[in-house]
């Protein structure tokens, strides 16, 4: 439930009166209310892009009624929203027919299309093995969040694609795997092989760093160097894998708890120690 402030406004979602905050998007408010709105190009970590259009909803503002991408459309006072009207379902089906034509073997696209009764598409398929829906999530997380910009869009129209410059191994990719994590269809992939991480989709190989504690490869050298460049000079960069970091954190917490118990026990006596142990 949104916190009520001076910036609260009233909207109506599927006939239900709701409160929202100025600046929120329709998708944010509707999902908070438990509405099932599908998305493919949306991720909380990056700014909305409205590329896939499967999150379309029907809004009425005054006398104007239209279909809009909910991930990017801001709420306004008195806005009336329909998340599952006939117009919405029809529009989503058309979008999914187009996506199915582009990526007929993508499990994510196929499963979402089936939810809307779409099992085949009237549109031609150029590449039956294509799995990229051009959502741009990988491009945006690389450029806007990480500030690396190793990948981008190339060409226009039906020839539009995502890739590295000149379709060659990237000199700036740090192999962090953020693009792999946000890709909704699994098109972007990487493989760790010994001390090498292969960013398969970007035709790029990077050296992996070994954990200072356990010796397991866990991150690329370029990724750690990138992080080092973002930290103040006086802050050390521990080249330790997440597993060992968690183990060290648990150990420190255990030691801290032991000290607290010992101090309380010294104050409360033997009976206090026994009571603490029984917790």
PLY file of the C-alpha trace (Angstrom):
ply
format ascii 1.0
element vertex 279
property float x
property float y
property float z
element edge 278
property int vertex1
property int vertex2
end_header
0.00 0.00 0.00
1.41 3.40 -0.97
2.22 5.76 1.88
-0.28 8.62 1.93
1.45 11.98 1.54
0.67 15.42 0.19
1.61 14.06 -3.23
-1.03 11.31 -3.11
-3.57 11.21 -5.92
-6.65 9.10 -6.59
-6.94 6.77 -9.56
-9.27 3.94 -10.54
-7.91 0.54 -11.58
-10.36 -2.02 -12.97
-13.18 -0.29 -11.13
-11.28 -0.15 -7.83
-10.38 3.19 -6.25
-6.69 3.40 -5.37
-4.15 5.88 -4.10
-0.91 6.53 -5.91
2.01 8.90 -5.65
2.83 11.65 -8.15
5.67 10.38 -10.33
4.75 6.71 -10.14
4.05 4.75 -13.30
0.84 2.86 -14.00
2.76 -0.42 -13.91
4.19 0.28 -10.44
0.79 1.10 -8.97
-1.01 -1.78 -10.66
1.56 -4.34 -9.57
1.37 -3.04 -6.02
-2.35 -3.75 -6.22
-1.66 -7.31 -7.40
-2.63 -6.78 -11.03
-1.12 -9.22 -13.50
0.52 -7.10 -16.20
3.10 -8.95 -18.32
6.42 -7.33 -19.20
9.51 -8.36 -21.15
11.60 -5.19 -21.45
10.98 -3.92 -17.90
13.50 -4.19 -15.06
13.51 -2.29 -11.76
17.22 -1.53 -12.14
16.92 0.57 -15.30
14.72 3.35 -16.62
11.56 2.27 -18.52
11.99 1.91 -22.27
8.58 0.67 -23.49
10.11 -1.53 -26.19
8.14 -4.78 -25.96
4.65 -3.22 -25.56
3.16 -6.30 -23.88
2.39 -4.19 -20.80
-0.21 -2.14 -22.66
-3.21 -0.99 -20.63
-6.22 1.16 -21.44
-6.37 4.56 -19.76
-9.01 7.25 -19.69
-8.02 10.80 -18.77
-10.91 13.18 -19.14
-12.43 12.63 -22.58
-9.31 10.92 -23.94
-9.10 7.14 -24.04
-6.05 5.28 -25.34
-3.77 2.28 -25.06
-0.44 3.08 -23.41
2.62 1.17 -22.16
2.07 0.97 -18.42
5.79 0.79 -17.62
6.34 4.34 -18.85
2.99 6.09 -18.41
2.79 8.31 -15.29
-0.31 8.31 -13.11
-2.38 11.46 -12.78
-5.24 12.43 -10.53
-8.54 10.92 -11.68
-6.92 8.54 -14.16
-9.05 5.49 -14.98
-7.14 2.34 -15.91
-8.29 -0.95 -17.41
-5.67 -3.72 -17.23
-7.68 -6.52 -18.83
-10.28 -5.00 -21.15
-11.05 -6.48 -24.55
-9.01 -3.75 -26.22
-6.05 -4.56 -23.97
-6.23 -8.30 -24.64
-6.55 -7.74 -28.40
-3.57 -5.37 -28.45
-1.40 -7.74 -26.44
-2.29 -10.60 -28.77
-1.13 -8.60 -31.79
2.13 -7.71 -30.04
2.69 -11.35 -29.11
2.00 -12.47 -32.68
4.75 -10.12 -33.82
7.14 -11.32 -31.12
6.34 -14.93 -31.95
7.18 -14.27 -35.58
10.52 -12.82 -34.55
11.41 -15.45 -31.94
9.33 -18.59 -32.62
11.59 -20.80 -30.47
11.88 -18.54 -27.45
10.25 -20.38 -24.54
9.50 -17.10 -22.76
7.70 -15.66 -25.79
5.90 -18.91 -26.59
4.65 -19.34 -23.01
3.45 -15.74 -22.75
1.73 -15.97 -26.13
-0.13 -19.09 -25.05
-1.49 -17.22 -22.03
-3.30 -14.99 -24.51
-4.40 -17.79 -26.81
-1.70 -17.16 -29.41
-0.19 -20.43 -30.66
0.77 -19.34 -34.15
1.46 -16.11 -36.00
0.20 -14.75 -39.32
3.47 -12.87 -39.82
6.55 -14.27 -41.61
9.59 -15.45 -39.67
12.98 -14.28 -40.92
15.16 -16.35 -38.60
13.61 -19.38 -36.84
16.54 -19.53 -34.40
16.35 -15.88 -33.28
15.89 -15.34 -29.53
16.55 -11.60 -29.16
13.38 -9.49 -28.90
15.32 -6.19 -29.08
14.10 -5.15 -25.63
17.33 -3.21 -25.06
17.73 -4.29 -21.43
21.29 -5.49 -21.97
22.25 -2.24 -23.71
20.70 -0.06 -21.04
22.18 -1.90 -18.05
25.64 -1.85 -19.66
25.53 1.83 -20.56
23.22 3.50 -18.06
23.87 1.45 -14.91
27.46 0.30 -15.32
28.70 3.15 -17.51
30.62 0.75 -19.74
28.74 0.87 -23.05
30.26 -2.28 -24.51
27.18 -3.10 -26.61
24.57 -1.19 -28.55
21.99 -1.21 -31.31
23.02 -1.39 -34.94
21.05 -0.82 -38.17
17.35 0.04 -38.39
13.98 -1.49 -39.12
13.96 -5.23 -39.74
17.79 -5.26 -39.75
18.05 -3.81 -36.25
20.16 -5.89 -33.87
22.12 -5.74 -30.64
25.83 -6.41 -30.61
29.39 -5.23 -30.18
31.00 -2.73 -32.59
31.95 -4.27 -35.92
30.76 -7.66 -34.61
34.22 -8.29 -33.13
35.48 -9.06 -29.63
34.84 -6.09 -27.36
37.78 -4.20 -25.90
35.66 -2.51 -23.22
33.40 -5.36 -22.04
34.23 -6.18 -18.41
32.42 -9.52 -18.39
30.32 -8.66 -15.35
27.35 -10.69 -16.56
24.78 -7.95 -15.95
23.55 -8.31 -19.52
23.08 -12.04 -18.98
21.15 -11.42 -15.77
18.63 -8.96 -17.26
18.03 -10.68 -20.62
14.41 -11.92 -20.50
14.77 -14.63 -23.16
18.20 -16.12 -22.45
19.59 -14.75 -25.70
22.62 -13.26 -23.93
24.79 -15.98 -22.45
28.25 -16.57 -21.02
30.32 -19.62 -20.09
33.06 -19.91 -17.48
35.78 -22.35 -18.53
38.67 -22.58 -16.10
40.18 -19.13 -15.82
38.34 -17.77 -18.86
34.85 -16.29 -19.13
33.45 -16.40 -22.63
30.74 -13.85 -23.32
29.38 -16.02 -26.10
26.87 -13.55 -27.49
29.47 -10.78 -27.72
32.32 -13.02 -28.98
34.52 -11.83 -26.14
36.82 -13.75 -23.77
38.07 -12.39 -20.45
40.47 -13.62 -17.78
38.94 -14.67 -14.46
40.36 -13.73 -11.07
40.81 -16.41 -8.39
39.46 -15.91 -4.87
42.21 -15.00 -2.40
40.69 -17.39 0.15
39.44 -20.51 -1.65
41.11 -20.12 -5.03
37.91 -20.41 -7.06
37.54 -18.20 -10.16
34.69 -15.79 -9.43
34.95 -12.54 -11.43
36.85 -11.17 -14.37
40.01 -9.18 -13.86
38.50 -6.29 -15.84
35.36 -6.29 -13.70
37.37 -6.04 -10.49
39.54 -3.31 -12.01
36.33 -1.46 -12.95
35.09 -1.71 -9.36
38.49 -0.58 -8.05
38.17 2.54 -10.19
34.82 3.38 -8.60
36.04 3.06 -5.00
37.81 5.79 -3.03
41.55 5.24 -2.89
41.53 4.52 0.85
38.95 1.72 0.49
40.61 -1.64 -0.21
39.21 -4.03 -2.80
39.14 -7.55 -1.38
39.39 -10.06 -4.20
37.22 -12.60 -2.42
34.36 -14.62 -3.90
30.77 -14.19 -2.62
30.80 -17.58 -0.86
33.89 -16.72 1.17
32.57 -13.22 1.89
29.41 -14.73 3.35
31.44 -17.20 5.40
33.57 -14.39 6.77
30.48 -12.33 7.58
28.92 -15.27 9.45
32.16 -15.80 11.37
32.33 -12.13 12.39
28.69 -12.19 13.47
29.25 -15.35 15.49
32.27 -13.82 17.22
30.31 -10.65 17.98
27.44 -12.66 19.46
29.87 -14.62 21.61
31.31 -11.40 23.00
27.82 -10.08 23.79
26.86 -13.32 25.52
30.08 -13.32 27.56
29.57 -9.71 28.64
25.94 -10.28 29.59
26.88 -13.46 31.39
29.51 -11.68 33.42
26.84 -9.21 34.50
23.96 -11.64 35.08
25.95 -14.52 36.57
25.64 -18.24 35.80
21.83 -18.18 35.71
21.99 -15.47 33.03
24.38 -17.51 30.91
22.08 -20.54 31.06
19.09 -18.40 30.09
20.98 -16.94 27.14
22.04 -20.41 25.95
18.44 -21.58 26.06
17.25 -18.85 23.66
0 1
1 2
2 3
3 4
4 5
5 6
6 7
7 8
8 9
9 10
10 11
11 12
12 13
13 14
14 15
15 16
16 17
17 18
18 19
19 20
20 21
21 22
22 23
23 24
24 25
25 26
26 27
27 28
28 29
29 30
30 31
31 32
32 33
33 34
34 35
35 36
36 37
37 38
38 39
39 40
40 41
41 42
42 43
43 44
44 45
45 46
46 47
47 48
48 49
49 50
50 51
51 52
52 53
53 54
54 55
55 56
56 57
57 58
58 59
59 60
60 61
61 62
62 63
63 64
64 65
65 66
66 67
67 68
68 69
69 70
70 71
71 72
72 73
73 74
74 75
75 76
76 77
77 78
78 79
79 80
80 81
81 82
82 83
83 84
84 85
85 86
86 87
87 88
88 89
89 90
90 91
91 92
92 93
93 94
94 95
95 96
96 97
97 98
98 99
99 100
100 101
101 102
102 103
103 104
104 105
105 106
106 107
107 108
108 109
109 110
110 111
111 112
112 113
113 114
114 115
115 116
116 117
117 118
118 119
119 120
120 121
121 122
122 123
123 124
124 125
125 126
126 127
127 128
128 129
129 130
130 131
131 132
132 133
133 134
134 135
135 136
136 137
137 138
138 139
139 140
140 141
141 142
142 143
143 144
144 145
145 146
146 147
147 148
148 149
149 150
150 151
151 152
152 153
153 154
154 155
155 156
156 157
157 158
158 159
159 160
160 161
161 162
162 163
163 164
164 165
165 166
166 167
167 168
168 169
169 170
170 171
171 172
172 173
173 174
174 175
175 176
176 177
177 178
178 179
179 180
180 181
181 182
182 183
183 184
184 185
185 186
186 187
187 188
188 189
189 190
190 191
191 192
192 193
193 194
194 195
195 196
196 197
197 198
198 199
199 200
200 201
201 202
202 203
203 204
204 205
205 206
206 207
207 208
208 209
209 210
210 211
211 212
212 213
213 214
214 215
215 216
216 217
217 218
218 219
219 220
220 221
221 222
222 223
223 224
224 225
225 226
226 227
227 228
228 229
229 230
230 231
231 232
232 233
233 234
234 235
235 236
236 237
237 238
238 239
239 240
240 241
241 242
242 243
243 244
244 245
245 246
246 247
247 248
248 249
249 250
250 251
251 252
252 253
253 254
254 255
255 256
256 257
257 258
258 259
259 260
260 261
261 262
262 263
263 264
264 265
265 266
266 267
267 268
268 269
269 270
270 271
271 272
272 273
273 274
274 275
275 276
276 277
277 278
